[in-house]
Amino acid sequence: MMKYALAAALAVATLAAPMAAQARTFYCTARSPTGSYGYGYSPLLGTARAIALRECAVRTPRNRVCVLTSCR
């Protein structure tokens, strides 16, 4: 009986590991000198950065630059 319980626990741990890796979400913030801001979140870091910069650019006047202030 112990052998089956061990096999079941191993199967659950194996199936849960990929789901835990997929649950990671990156959050990024971008700001401009004019006070405009943008937030982005995605499972991919590059996508979260791009969304934050694009959202900031939409709110920023021309000839101003948005920079990433944080990503976690």
The first five atom37 places (N, CA, C, CB, O) and aatype in JSON, in Angstrom:
{
  "aatype": [12, 12, 11, 18, 0, 10, 0, 0, 0, 10, 0, 19, 0, 16, 10, 0, 0, 14, 12, 0, 0, 5, 0, 1, 16, 13, 18, 4, 16, 0, 1, 15, 14, 16, 7, 15, 18, 7, 18, 7, 18, 15, 14, 10, 10, 7, 16, 0, 1, 0, 9, 0, 10, 1, 6, 4, 0, 19, 1, 16, 14, 1, 2, 1, 19, 4, 19, 10, 16, 15, 4, 1],
  "atom_mask": [
    [1, 1, 1, 1, 1],
    [1, 1, 1, 1, 1],
    [1, 1, 1, 1, 1],
    [1, 1, 1, 1, 1],
    [1, 1, 1, 1, 1],
    [1, 1, 1, 1, 1],
    [1, 1, 1, 1, 1],
    [1, 1, 1, 1, 1],
    [1, 1, 1, 1, 1],
    [1, 1, 1, 1, 1],
    [1, 1, 1, 1, 1],
    [1, 1, 1, 1, 1],
    [1, 1, 1, 1, 1],
    [1, 1, 1, 1, 1],
    [1, 1, 1, 1, 1],
    [1, 1, 1, 1, 1],
    [1, 1, 1, 1, 1],
    [1, 1, 1, 1, 1],
    [1, 1, 1, 1, 1],
    [1, 1, 1, 1, 1],
    [1, 1, 1, 1, 1],
    [1, 1, 1, 1, 1],
    [1, 1, 1, 1, 1],
    [1, 1, 1, 1, 1],
    [1, 1, 1, 1, 1],
    [1, 1, 1, 1, 1],
    [1, 1, 1, 1, 1],
    [1, 1, 1, 1, 1],
    [1, 1, 1, 1, 1],
    [1, 1, 1, 1, 1],
    [1, 1, 1, 1, 1],
    [1, 1, 1, 1, 1],
    [1, 1, 1, 1, 1],
    [1, 1, 1, 1, 1],
    [1, 1, 1, 0, 1],
    [1, 1, 1, 1, 1],
    [1, 1, 1, 1, 1],
    [1, 1, 1, 0, 1],
    [1, 1, 1, 1, 1],
    [1, 1, 1, 0, 1],
    [1, 1, 1, 1, 1],
    [1, 1, 1, 1, 1],
    [1, 1, 1, 1, 1],
    [1, 1, 1, 1, 1],
    [1, 1, 1, 1, 1],
    [1, 1, 1, 0, 1],
    [1, 1, 1, 1, 1],
    [1, 1, 1, 1, 1],
    [1, 1, 1, 1, 1],
    [1, 1, 1, 1, 1],
    [1, 1, 1, 1, 1],
    [1, 1, 1, 1, 1],
    [1, 1, 1, 1, 1],
    [1, 1, 1, 1, 1],
    [1, 1, 1, 1, 1],
    [1, 1, 1, 1, 1],
    [1, 1, 1, 1, 1],
    [1, 1, 1, 1, 1],
    [1, 1, 1, 1, 1],
    [1, 1, 1, 1, 1],
    [1, 1, 1, 1, 1],
    [1, 1, 1, 1, 1],
    [1, 1, 1, 1, 1],
    [1, 1, 1, 1, 1],
    [1, 1, 1, 1, 1],
    [1, 1, 1, 1, 1],
    [1, 1, 1, 1, 1],
    [1, 1, 1, 1, 1],
    [1, 1, 1, 1, 1],
    [1, 1, 1, 1, 1],
    [1, 1, 1, 1, 1],
    [1, 1, 1, 1, 1]
  ],
  "atom_positions": [
    [[0.81, -1.19, 0.0], [0.0, 0.0, 0.0], [0.86, 1.26, 0.0], [-0.93, -0.01, 1.19], [0.53, 2.25, -0.65]],
    [[1.97, 1.21, 0.73], [2.87, 2.35, 0.8], [3.46, 2.67, -0.58], [3.99, 2.09, 1.81], [3.69, 3.83, -0.92]],
    [[3.7, 1.61, -1.37], [4.28, 1.79, -2.69], [3.33, 2.61, -3.57], [4.57, 0.42, -3.34], [3.78, 3.46, -4.34]],
    [[2.03, 2.37, -3.48], [1.05, 3.1, -4.28], [0.93, 4.55, -3.83], [-0.3, 2.41, -4.21], [0.76, 5.45, -4.66]],
    [[1.01, 4.77, -2.54], [0.93, 6.14, -2.02], [2.13, 6.95, -2.47], [0.84, 6.13, -0.48], [2.0, 8.12, -2.81]],
    [[3.31, 6.33, -2.48], [4.52, 7.01, -2.93], [4.43, 7.32, -4.42], [5.75, 6.15, -2.64], [4.81, 8.4, -4.85]],
    [[3.93, 6.37, -5.21], [3.78, 6.59, -6.65], [2.78, 7.7, -6.93], [3.34, 5.3, -7.34], [2.99, 8.51, -7.83]],
    [[1.7, 7.76, -6.18], [0.7, 8.81, -6.36], [1.27, 10.17, -6.0], [-0.55, 8.51, -5.51], [1.02, 11.15, -6.7]],
    [[2.03, 10.25, -4.92], [2.64, 11.52, -4.52], [3.65, 12.0, -5.56], [3.33, 11.38, -3.15], [3.73, 13.19, -5.85]],
    [[4.41, 11.09, -6.13], [5.37, 11.44, -7.16], [4.67, 11.94, -8.41], [6.25, 10.24, -7.5], [5.12, 12.9, -9.04]],
    [[3.56, 11.31, -8.78], [2.8, 11.74, -9.96], [2.23, 13.13, -9.76], [1.67, 10.74, -10.26], [2.26, 13.94, -10.69]],
    [[1.71, 13.43, -8.59], [1.15, 14.76, -8.31], [2.25, 15.81, -8.34], [0.44, 14.77, -6.95], [2.05, 16.9, -8.89]],
    [[3.4, 15.52, -7.76], [4.51, 16.47, -7.76], [5.01, 16.73, -9.17], [5.66, 15.95, -6.89], [5.36, 17.87, -9.5]],
    [[5.04, 15.72, -10.01], [5.5, 15.87, -11.39], [4.52, 16.72, -12.18], [5.68, 14.5, -12.05], [4.94, 17.55, -12.99]],
    [[3.24, 16.53, -11.97], [2.24, 17.31, -12.7], [2.15, 18.74, -12.2], [0.9, 16.64, -12.6], [1.83, 19.63, -12.98]],
    [[2.4, 18.98, -10.93], [2.28, 20.31, -10.36], [3.46, 21.2, -10.73], [2.15, 20.23, -8.86], [3.31, 22.42, -10.77]],
    [[4.62, 20.64, -11.0], [5.81, 21.44, -11.29], [5.65, 22.3, -12.54], [7.0, 20.53, -11.44], [5.96, 23.48, -12.47]],
    [[5.19, 21.77, -13.68], [5.03, 22.65, -14.84], [3.97, 23.72, -14.62], [4.67, 21.82, -16.05], [4.1, 24.83, -15.15]],
    [[2.92, 23.43, -13.87], [1.89, 24.43, -13.61], [2.44, 25.57, -12.77], [0.69, 23.79, -12.92], [2.06, 26.72, -12.98]],
    [[3.3, 25.27, -11.83], [3.9, 26.31, -11.0], [4.8, 27.21, -11.83], [4.68, 25.69, -9.84], [4.85, 28.41, -11.6]],
    [[5.51, 26.65, -12.8], [6.38, 27.44, -13.65], [5.56, 28.35, -14.56], [7.27, 26.53, -14.49], [6.01, 29.46, -14.87]],
    [[4.4, 27.93, -14.98], [3.56, 28.74, -15.85], [2.84, 29.85, -15.09], [2.56, 27.87, -16.56], [2.39, 30.82, -15.7]],
    [[2.72, 29.73, -13.8], [1.98, 30.7, -13.02], [2.75, 32.01, -12.82], [1.62, 30.11, -11.68], [2.17, 32.99, -12.37]],
    [[4.04, 32.04, -13.14], [4.87, 33.24, -12.97], [4.38, 34.34, -13.89], [6.35, 32.92, -13.24], [4.19, 34.1, -15.08]],
    [[4.19, 35.53, -13.36], [3.8, 36.69, -14.14], [4.73, 37.84, -13.8], [2.32, 37.08, -13.88], [5.01, 38.1, -12.63]],
    [[5.22, 38.52, -14.82], [6.09, 39.67, -14.64], [5.25, 40.95, -14.69], [7.2, 39.7, -15.72], [4.34, 41.08, -15.52]],
    [[5.55, 41.89, -13.79], [4.88, 43.18, -13.74], [5.93, 44.26, -13.97], [4.13, 43.39, -12.38], [6.95, 44.28, -13.28]],
    [[5.69, 45.17, -14.93], [6.63, 46.24, -15.22], [5.93, 47.59, -15.18], [7.29, 46.02, -16.59], [4.74, 47.69, -15.47]],
    [[6.69, 48.61, -14.81], [6.2, 49.98, -14.75], [7.13, 50.86, -15.56], [6.09, 50.47, -13.28], [8.35, 50.73, -15.48]],
    [[6.55, 51.78, -16.34], [7.33, 52.76, -17.1], [6.81, 54.15, -16.77], [7.24, 52.48, -18.64], [5.61, 54.34, -16.56]],
    [[7.71, 55.12, -16.72], [7.34, 56.51, -16.43], [8.1, 57.45, -17.35], [7.62, 56.86, -14.96], [9.16, 57.11, -17.88]],
    [[7.54, 58.64, -17.53], [8.2, 59.68, -18.32], [8.44, 60.88, -17.42], [7.35, 60.07, -19.58], [7.84, 60.97, -16.35]],
    [[9.31, 61.82, -17.83], [9.57, 63.01, -17.02], [8.32, 63.89, -16.82], [10.67, 63.83, -17.66], [8.27, 64.68, -15.88]],
    [[7.33, 63.75, -17.7], [6.12, 64.57, -17.58], [5.14, 64.0, -16.57], [5.44, 64.69, -18.93], [4.12, 64.63, -16.29]],
    [[5.43, 62.84, -16.0], [4.54, 62.22, -15.02], [3.64, 61.15, -15.61], [0.0, 0.0, 0.0], [2.86, 60.54, -14.88]],
    [[3.74, 60.92, -16.91], [2.95, 59.86, -17.54], [3.47, 58.52, -17.07], [3.0, 59.96, -19.08], [4.62, 58.4, -16.65]],
    [[2.63, 57.5, -17.16], [2.99, 56.18, -16.66], [2.38, 55.1, -17.53], [2.55, 56.01, -15.2], [1.48, 55.36, -18.33]],
    [[2.87, 53.9, -17.37], [2.31, 52.74, -18.03], [2.64, 51.49, -17.25], [0.0, 0.0, 0.0], [3.72, 51.38, -16.67]],
    [[1.71, 50.55, -17.23], [1.9, 49.28, -16.54], [1.72, 48.16, -17.54], [0.91, 49.14, -15.35], [0.92, 48.26, -18.47]],
    [[2.48, 47.09, -17.36], [2.32, 45.92, -18.2], [2.57, 44.65, -17.41], [0.0, 0.0, 0.0], [3.42, 44.63, -16.52]],
    [[1.83, 43.61, -17.73], [2.07, 42.32, -17.09], [1.87, 41.21, -18.1], [1.14, 42.12, -15.87], [1.0, 41.29, -18.97]],
    [[2.7, 40.18, -17.96], [2.66, 39.06, -18.89], [3.52, 37.93, -18.31], [3.16, 39.48, -20.3], [4.38, 38.18, -17.47]],
    [[3.3, 36.7, -18.77], [4.19, 35.61, -18.37], [5.59, 35.75, -18.96], [3.59, 34.27, -18.78], [6.54, 35.13, -18.48]],
    [[5.73, 36.57, -20.01], [7.02, 36.8, -20.65], [7.54, 38.18, -20.27], [6.91, 36.67, -22.2], [6.82, 39.17, -20.38]],
    [[8.79, 38.25, -19.82], [9.37, 39.51, -19.37], [9.41, 40.54, -20.49], [10.77, 39.28, -18.82], [9.06, 41.7, -20.27]],
    [[9.84, 40.15, -21.68], [9.93, 41.08, -22.8], [8.58, 41.67, -23.17], [0.0, 0.0, 0.0], [8.48, 42.85, -23.51]],
    [[7.55, 40.87, -23.11], [6.2, 41.33, -23.44], [5.71, 42.3, -22.37], [5.23, 40.15, -23.57], [5.09, 43.32, -22.71]],
    [[5.96, 42.02, -21.11], [5.55, 42.92, -20.03], [6.24, 44.27, -20.17], [5.87, 42.3, -18.65], [5.62, 45.31, -19.95]],
    [[7.51, 44.26, -20.54], [8.24, 45.52, -20.75], [7.65, 46.31, -21.91], [9.73, 45.24, -21.02], [7.43, 47.52, -21.8]],
    [[7.39, 45.63, -23.01], [6.85, 46.3, -24.2], [5.48, 46.91, -23.92], [6.76, 45.32, -25.37], [5.2, 48.02, -24.37]],
    [[4.64, 46.2, -23.2], [3.31, 46.72, -22.88], [3.42, 47.96, -22.0], [2.46, 45.64, -22.17], [2.72, 48.94, -22.23]],
    [[4.28, 47.92, -20.99], [4.44, 49.07, -20.1], [4.95, 50.29, -20.87], [5.41, 48.73, -18.95], [4.45, 51.4, -20.67]],
    [[5.92, 50.1, -21.74], [6.45, 51.22, -22.52], [5.41, 51.76, -23.49], [7.7, 50.79, -23.29], [5.31, 52.98, -23.68]],
    [[4.64, 50.88, -24.12], [3.61, 51.33, -25.06], [2.51, 52.1, -24.33], [3.01, 50.12, -25.82], [2.07, 53.14, -24.8]],
    [[2.08, 51.59, -23.17], [1.04, 52.29, -22.41], [1.53, 53.67, -21.96], [0.63, 51.45, -21.19], [0.76, 54.62, -21.95]],
    [[2.79, 53.77, -21.58], [3.35, 55.06, -21.19], [3.44, 56.0, -22.39], [4.74, 54.86, -20.56], [3.12, 57.18, -22.27]],
    [[3.85, 55.49, -23.54], [4.0, 56.31, -24.74], [2.67, 56.9, -25.19], [4.6, 55.48, -25.88], [2.62, 58.02, -25.7]],
    [[1.59, 56.15, -24.99], [0.26, 56.65, -25.37], [-0.11, 57.88, -24.55], [-0.8, 55.55, -25.18], [-0.79, 58.77, -25.05]],
    [[0.33, 57.95, -23.31], [-0.02, 59.05, -22.41], [1.01, 60.19, -22.41], [-0.18, 58.53, -21.01], [0.78, 61.21, -21.77]],
    [[2.11, 60.02, -23.12], [3.22, 60.97, -23.07], [3.18, 61.92, -24.26], [4.57, 60.22, -23.03], [2.93, 61.48, -25.39]],
    [[3.43, 63.24, -24.04], [3.5, 64.18, -25.16], [4.67, 63.84, -26.1], [3.64, 65.62, -24.63], [5.6, 63.13, -25.72]],
    [[4.6, 64.36, -27.31], [5.67, 64.12, -28.28], [7.01, 64.64, -27.77], [5.32, 64.78, -29.63], [7.07, 65.55, -26.94]],
    [[8.07, 64.04, -28.27], [9.45, 64.4, -27.95], [9.82, 64.12, -26.49], [9.69, 65.85, -28.25], [10.8, 64.68, -25.99]],
    [[9.07, 63.28, -25.81], [9.4, 62.85, -24.46], [9.62, 61.35, -24.48], [8.29, 63.25, -23.44], [9.05, 60.64, -25.32]],
    [[10.42, 60.86, -23.57], [10.81, 59.45, -23.56], [10.29, 58.77, -22.29], [12.34, 59.31, -23.67], [10.35, 59.35, -21.2]],
    [[9.8, 57.56, -22.43], [9.41, 56.73, -21.29], [10.55, 55.76, -20.99], [8.09, 55.95, -21.59], [11.21, 55.25, -21.89]],
    [[10.77, 55.52, -19.71], [11.78, 54.55, -19.29], [11.15, 53.57, -18.32], [13.0, 55.27, -18.65], [10.21, 53.91, -17.59]],
    [[11.66, 52.36, -18.31], [11.19, 51.35, -17.36], [11.73, 51.71, -15.98], [11.64, 49.91, -17.78], [12.93, 51.95, -15.81]],
    [[10.85, 51.74, -15.01], [11.29, 52.04, -13.65], [11.4, 50.8, -12.78], [10.32, 53.01, -13.01], [12.2, 50.76, -11.84]],
    [[10.61, 49.77, -13.11], [10.73, 48.53, -12.35], [10.11, 47.38, -13.11], [10.08, 48.67, -10.97], [9.16, 47.56, -13.87]],
    [[10.65, 46.21, -12.88], [10.09, 44.96, -13.38], [10.3, 43.91, -12.29], [10.77, 44.52, -14.76], [11.39, 43.78, -11.73]],
    [[9.25, 43.18, -12.0], [9.37, 42.13, -10.99], [8.51, 40.96, -11.38], [8.98, 42.64, -9.6], [8.46, 39.96, -10.66]]
  ]
}
